[in-house]
Amino acid sequence: MSEVTPQQTFDLVISGGGATGWSLLLSLQTMLPADKPLKVAFIDSFDPNKAQPHPGFDARALALSKQTLQFFKTMGIADDIAKRGTAIKTIQVSDKGAAGQVRLHHSDYHETELGMVMEAQDLGAVLLECAERNLQEQALSHIELVRLQPDKIQLAETRRDSIQITTESGHRLTTQLLVLAEGTQSSSKAFFNIDVTQKNYQQHAIIANVVTELPPNNTAFERFTASGPLAFLPMTEQRSGVVWSVASADVEQLLALDDDNFIQQLQTQFGQRLGKIIKVGKRQSYPLNLLKSDDSFSHRVVCIGNAAQTLHPIAGQGFNLALRDAWQLAKCIANTVQQKQDIGAYQSLCQFKAERKQDQQQTILLTDSLVHLFSNNNALLRAGRNIGLLLMNNKQKLKDGFARIAMGQRSGAQL
C-alpha cells in the first residue's frame, strides 16, 4: 500500500474502518473495471498496532442473511466466511407465555441454509484479510489504497468539484467523493449539516455468549418477552450468541448479578429450549435507539451503514442493511467510473439515493414496528401477536413472506 504525503489527491475517501467500510472496499475490488484505476484513502481512528481489538469488531454475534452470503460469494470470500461462521438452518420465533410460534426450516425453501451467524471480530478478520489479499494480487491492482490509521477527519470543506479534508495528523486530502462509514456516533456529519432524527426505545441490549446443555443444532431462536426480544444465535461448541433487549432501568441491576443469578434470570425468559444454560461469558450492553440521518447524502458526501441508519437488533437487519448500502454504492461508483464520469457528481449520488430509499425505509419501518408490537405487555397486543404467529405458521404464503424477509430476498439491492 502507498504511503501518504502531506497533501494528496484521491478519487474516493472512506472514513470508518468497521465492517461497512471494508465491505465497500471489497465490493469495489469486485466491480471496478480493471483498466480504470481508482485511488482510495481509508481513514480510521483505530490504531492497528495496539493489542486491543477494533471497537467495531467485538464478540457480538451477527446474523448474516442469505442475501448477504450471496454478496460475500460474489466478492470471493464465501469460503472464508463459512470457515468461521455457523449456518442457520432453522429459525424459531415464539412469544413468552403464549402458544403461537413460527418455525422456518431451510429444506422448505430448497436452501442449504437460511443465513449464518458470525462473531463481529471474526467477520472483521475475514474482511481485512481478504481486502489485503486482493490488493496484493496483480489482477486487482487497479485500486491504489492509502490507509491513515490512527487518524480522524478534523476539518472538511466542500467545493464545487471536490472536498478538502484535513486530518488530525495533519494530512490534507482532496477527493471527488467522501463516504462516511463511521458508525452510529459519526462525528463528521456535522461538517456537512447532516441532521439526525433519533428515537429512544428506553431499552438496552445485553450481549453475551452462553454454553447450553443441548447443542443449538444450527437453530436461531427469537423469543419475545415483556421487556423486549431475546435472541439465541447458534455458534460452535454448544455456544449461542445472546442478544437480550431489556428495559434501560433494569440493565445495571442485571449486569451487576453474578453469573449464576444472571443465568437464572436468562433461563426464566428463554425456557428450556436448549436445556440448562451452563455458562455465560463476558456481558456487555449498549443503548437501543433508532437513529436516522435526515438525508443519506450531501454535496459529494454519502452516509452508509450505521452512519445512515442505526436499527434495533430485533430483526437482525442492521449489518445486512449496511452491506446492501455498501454494495449498491459500489455499483454506482463502478458504473460512473466505467462511463468516465465524476463519481461524486450530484446525478450519481441521486441515483444511489433513489436505488436505496425504498429498502432503507421499509427496513426501518419493519424494525420499528416490531419493537412496538413485541416489546409491549399490553394484553390486547399480546393476544393479537399470538394469533398472528399462529396464523403465520399455518398459512404458507404468510410464512413464505416472513422467510423471504429473514433471508433478505425482498431488499432493494441485487447482485
C-alpha positions in Angstrom: 0.0 0.0 0.0 1.1 3.5 -0.7 2.5 6.0 1.8 0.5 9.2 2.2 2.1 12.6 1.6 1.1 15.7 3.5 -1.1 16.8 0.6 -2.6 14.3 -1.8 -5.5 13.9 -4.3 -7.8 10.9 -4.2 -10.8 9.7 -6.2 -12.5 8.4 -3.0 -12.0 8.7 0.7 -13.7 6.2 3.1 -13.9 7.3 6.7 -14.6 4.4 9.1 -12.7 1.1 9.3 -15.5 -1.1 10.6 -17.4 -3.9 8.7 -19.3 -1.4 6.4 -16.2 0.5 5.3 -14.3 -2.7 4.5 -17.3 -4.2 2.7 -17.4 -1.2 0.5 -13.8 -1.7 -0.4 -14.3 -5.4 -1.2 -17.3 -4.6 -3.3 -15.3 -2.1 -5.3 -12.5 -4.6 -5.8 -15.1 -6.9 -7.2 -16.8 -4.4 -9.5 -14.3 -1.9 -10.8 -13.1 -2.3 -14.4 -9.5 -3.4 -14.3 -8.4 -0.8 -16.9 -9.7 2.2 -14.8 -7.7 2.5 -11.6 -9.1 4.2 -8.5 -7.1 5.9 -5.8 -8.7 5.4 -2.4 -7.8 6.7 1.1 -9.1 4.8 4.1 -9.3 6.8 7.4 -9.9 5.1 10.7 -9.3 6.3 14.3 -8.3 2.8 15.5 -4.6 2.1 15.9 -3.9 -1.3 14.3 -0.6 -1.6 16.2 -2.4 -1.8 19.6 -3.2 -5.1 21.2 -6.9 -4.5 21.8 -9.5 -5.4 19.1 -11.1 -2.8 16.8 -14.2 -1.5 18.7 -16.4 -2.4 15.7 -15.2 -6.0 15.7 -16.1 -7.2 19.2 -17.7 -10.5 20.4 -21.2 -9.7 19.2 -23.0 -12.4 17.3 -24.2 -11.1 13.9 -26.9 -12.8 11.9 -26.0 -12.7 8.2 -28.9 -13.1 5.8 -28.9 -15.5 2.9 -28.6 -12.5 0.5 -25.6 -11.2 2.5 -23.9 -14.6 2.0 -24.6 -14.3 -1.8 -22.9 -10.9 -1.8 -19.9 -12.4 0.0 -19.8 -15.2 -2.6 -19.6 -12.6 -5.4 -16.8 -10.8 -3.5 -15.0 -14.1 -3.4 -14.9 -14.5 0.4 -17.7 -17.1 0.9 -15.3 -19.9 1.8 -13.5 -17.6 4.4 -16.9 -16.7 5.9 -18.1 -20.3 6.1 -14.9 -21.4 7.9 -15.6 -19.0 10.8 -19.4 -18.9 10.8 -22.2 -21.2 11.8 -25.1 -21.9 9.4 -28.6 -21.1 10.4 -30.8 -24.0 9.2 -33.9 -23.4 11.4 -35.5 -20.2 12.8 -37.9 -20.5 15.6 -40.0 -17.5 16.7 -42.1 -17.6 19.9 -43.8 -15.3 22.4 -43.2 -16.0 26.1 -46.4 -17.2 27.8 -48.3 -17.8 24.6 -48.8 -20.8 22.3 -48.1 -19.0 19.0 -44.9 -19.7 17.2 -43.3 -19.8 13.8 -40.7 -22.3 12.6 -38.8 -22.0 9.4 -36.5 -24.8 8.0 -34.0 -24.4 5.2 -35.2 -27.5 3.4 -38.7 -25.9 3.0 -37.1 -23.3 0.7 -34.6 -25.6 -1.1 -31.7 -23.8 0.5 -28.6 -25.2 2.2 -29.1 -22.6 5.0 -31.3 -19.6 5.9 -28.3 -17.5 6.9 -25.2 -17.6 9.1 -24.1 -16.5 12.5 -20.6 -15.0 12.9 -18.9 -13.1 15.7 -18.2 -9.5 14.7 -14.5 -10.0 15.4 -14.3 -12.9 13.1 -16.1 -11.0 10.3 -13.7 -8.2 10.7 -10.7 -10.5 10.4 -12.1 -12.0 7.2 -12.8 -8.7 5.6 -9.4 -7.3 6.4 -7.5 -10.4 5.4 -9.4 -10.7 2.1 -9.0 -7.0 1.2 -5.3 -7.2 1.9 -5.0 -10.4 -0.2 -6.9 -8.8 -3.1 -4.6 -5.7 -3.0 -1.6 -7.9 -3.4 -3.0 -9.8 -6.4 -2.0 -8.4 -9.7 -5.5 -8.9 -11.1 -6.9 -6.5 -8.5 -4.1 -3.9 -8.5 -6.4 -1.3 -10.1 -7.1 0.0 -6.6 -4.4 2.1 -5.0 -5.1 2.2 -1.3 -3.6 4.5 1.3 -4.5 3.8 4.9 -4.5 6.6 7.5 -4.5 4.9 10.9 -4.9 6.0 13.6 -6.4 9.2 12.2 -9.6 11.2 12.0 -11.2 13.9 10.0 -10.6 17.2 11.8 -12.0 19.5 9.2 -13.8 19.1 5.9 -14.9 21.7 3.4 -17.0 21.2 0.3 -16.1 22.9 -3.0 -17.8 22.7 -6.4 -15.7 19.8 -7.7 -14.1 18.3 -4.6 -14.0 18.0 -0.8 -11.0 19.3 1.1 -10.1 17.2 4.2 -7.7 17.9 7.0 -7.0 15.0 9.4 -5.9 15.2 13.0 -2.4 14.0 12.0 -2.1 17.0 9.6 -2.7 15.3 6.3 -4.6 17.4 3.7 -6.6 15.4 1.2 -8.6 16.3 -1.8 -11.3 13.9 -3.1 -14.2 13.7 -5.5 -16.3 11.7 -3.0 -16.3 11.1 0.7 -18.1 8.1 2.2 -18.9 8.2 5.9 -19.0 4.7 7.3 -18.1 5.9 10.8 -20.9 4.1 12.6 -23.7 5.4 14.9 -21.6 8.1 16.5 -20.3 9.6 13.2 -18.8 13.0 14.1 -18.0 14.0 10.5 -21.7 14.5 9.6 -21.6 17.8 11.5 -19.2 19.3 8.8 -21.9 18.9 6.2 -25.0 19.8 8.3 -26.5 16.3 8.0 -29.0 16.2 10.9 -30.1 13.1 12.7 -33.5 12.0 13.8 -33.4 9.9 16.9 -36.0 7.7 18.8 -35.0 6.3 22.2 -36.6 2.9 22.8 -35.8 3.0 26.5 -34.1 -0.3 26.1 -30.5 -1.7 26.3 -29.2 -4.8 24.6 -27.2 -7.1 26.8 -24.9 -9.3 24.7 -23.1 -12.4 25.8 -22.1 -15.9 24.6 -23.5 -18.8 26.5 -22.9 -22.6 26.7 -26.1 -24.7 26.9 -26.8 -28.3 27.9 -28.1 -29.1 24.5 -26.3 -28.1 21.2 -28.2 -25.4 19.3 -28.1 -27.6 16.1 -28.0 -24.6 13.8 -31.2 -23.2 15.2 -31.7 -19.5 15.8 -34.3 -18.6 18.4 -36.2 -15.3 18.6 -38.2 -15.1 21.9 -40.4 -12.1 22.6 -40.7 -11.2 26.3 -42.4 -8.4 28.2 -39.2 -6.4 28.4 -38.2 -6.9 24.8 -36.9 -9.5 22.3 -34.4 -12.2 23.3 -32.3 -13.9 20.6 -30.2 -17.0 20.8 -28.0 -17.4 17.8 -26.2 -20.7 17.1 -22.4 -20.9 17.3 -19.8 -23.6 17.7 -19.0 -25.8 20.7 -22.6 -25.7 22.1 -22.5 -21.9 22.3 -25.1 -19.4 21.4 -24.7 -15.7 21.0 -27.3 -13.9 23.1 -28.8 -10.5 22.4 -31.3 -9.7 25.2 -33.2 -6.4 25.0 -34.2 -5.2 28.4 -35.7 -2.0 29.9 -32.9 0.6 30.4 -34.0 0.9 34.0 -33.1 -2.7 34.6 -29.8 -3.1 32.8 -27.4 -2.1 35.6 -29.1 -4.5 38.0 -28.8 -7.4 35.5 -25.2 -6.6 34.7 -24.3 -6.5 38.4 -25.6 -10.0 39.0 -23.1 -12.8 39.5 -23.1 -15.5 36.7 -25.4 -17.9 38.5 -28.1 -15.3 39.2 -27.8 -13.8 35.7 -28.2 -17.3 34.2 -31.2 -17.9 36.3 -32.9 -14.7 35.0 -32.0 -15.5 31.4 -33.2 -19.1 31.8 -36.6 -17.8 33.1 -37.0 -15.7 29.9 -35.7 -18.3 27.4 -37.1 -21.5 28.9 -35.6 -25.0 28.4 -35.3 -25.0 24.6 -31.6 -25.8 24.8 -31.8 -27.4 28.3 -29.9 -25.7 31.1 -27.7 -22.7 30.5 -24.4 -23.9 31.8 -22.0 -21.0 31.4 -22.2 -17.3 30.4 -19.3 -15.3 29.0 -18.4 -11.6 29.4 -21.5 -9.4 29.4 -21.7 -6.1 27.6 -24.6 -3.6 27.0 -25.4 -0.7 24.7 -28.5 1.6 24.5 -31.1 0.9 21.8 -32.2 3.8 19.6 -33.4 4.4 16.1 -31.1 6.9 14.5 -31.7 8.1 11.0 -29.8 10.7 9.0 -32.3 13.1 7.6 -30.5 12.8 4.3 -28.1 10.0 3.3 -26.0 12.3 1.2 -24.9 15.9 0.9 -22.7 17.6 -1.7 -20.0 14.9 -2.6 -20.7 13.1 0.7 -22.6 9.8 1.3 -23.5 8.1 4.6 -23.8 4.3 4.7 -24.4 1.7 7.3 -25.0 2.9 10.9 -23.9 6.4 9.9 -27.1 6.5 7.7 -29.4 4.5 10.0 -28.9 2.6 13.2 -31.6 0.0 14.0 -32.9 -2.0 16.9 -31.5 -5.6 16.7 -35.0 -7.2 16.9 -34.9 -8.5 13.4 -31.1 -8.8 12.9 -31.2 -6.4 10.0 -28.5 -3.8 10.9 -25.4 -5.2 9.2 -27.4 -6.8 6.4 -28.9 -3.4 5.5 -25.4 -1.8 5.8 -24.0 -4.3 3.4 -26.7 -3.5 0.9 -25.8 0.2 1.2 -22.2 -0.6 0.5 -22.9 -3.0 -2.4 -25.2 -0.5 -4.1 -22.8 2.4 -3.7 -20.0 0.3 -5.1 -22.2 -0.4 -8.2 -22.9 3.3 -8.7 -19.2 4.2 -8.4 -18.2 1.4 -10.7 -20.8 2.4 -13.3 -19.7 6.0 -13.1 -16.0 5.1 -13.5 -16.9 2.9 -16.5 -18.6 5.9 -18.1 -15.5 8.1 -17.3 -17.6 10.5 -15.2 -17.2 12.2 -11.8 -18.0 9.7 -9.0 -19.0 12.5 -6.6 -21.3 14.2 -9.1 -24.9 15.0 -7.9 -26.5 12.8 -10.6 -24.6 9.7 -9.4 -25.4 10.3 -5.8 -29.1 10.9 -6.6 -29.1 7.6 -8.4 -27.7 5.9 -5.3 -30.3 7.5 -3.1 -33.1 6.5 -5.4 -32.0 2.9 -5.5 -31.6 2.6 -1.7 -34.5 4.7 -0.5 -37.3 2.1 -0.6 -35.2 -0.7 1.0 -34.0 1.6 3.8 -37.5 3.0 4.5 -39.1 -0.4 4.5 -36.5 -2.0 6.8 -36.6 0.9 9.2 -40.4 0.7 9.3 -40.4 -3.1 9.8 -37.9 -3.0 12.6 -39.5 0.0 14.4 -43.0 -1.7 14.1 -41.7 -5.0 15.5 -40.2 -3.1 18.5 -43.6 -1.6 19.4 -45.5 -4.7 18.8 -43.3 -7.2 20.6 -41.8 -5.1 23.3 -45.2 -4.5 24.9 -47.1 -6.3 27.6 -50.4 -4.9 26.7 -53.0 -7.8 26.9 -54.7 -6.9 23.6 -51.4 -6.6 21.7 -50.2 -9.9 23.2 -53.3 -11.7 22.1 -53.1 -10.1 18.7 -49.5 -11.1 18.1 -50.1 -14.6 19.4 -52.9 -15.0 16.9 -50.6 -13.6 14.2 -47.9 -16.1 14.9 -50.4 -19.0 14.9 -51.8 -17.8 11.5 -48.3 -17.3 10.0 -47.2 -20.8 11.0 -50.3 -22.3 9.3 -50.6 -20.1 6.3 -47.8 -20.9 3.8 -48.0 -17.6 2.0 -47.5 -15.6 5.2 -44.8 -17.9 6.3 -43.0 -17.7 2.9 -43.1 -13.9 3.1 -41.6 -14.0 6.5 -38.9 -16.4 5.3 -38.0 -14.0 2.4 -37.6 -11.1 4.8 -35.4 -13.3 7.1 -33.2 -14.3 4.1 -33.0 -10.7 2.7 -34.7 -11.7 -0.5 -37.1 -8.7 -0.6 -34.5 -6.0 -0.3 -33.7 -3.4 -3.0 -30.1 -4.2 -3.6 -29.5 -7.0 -6.0 -26.4 -8.7 -7.5 
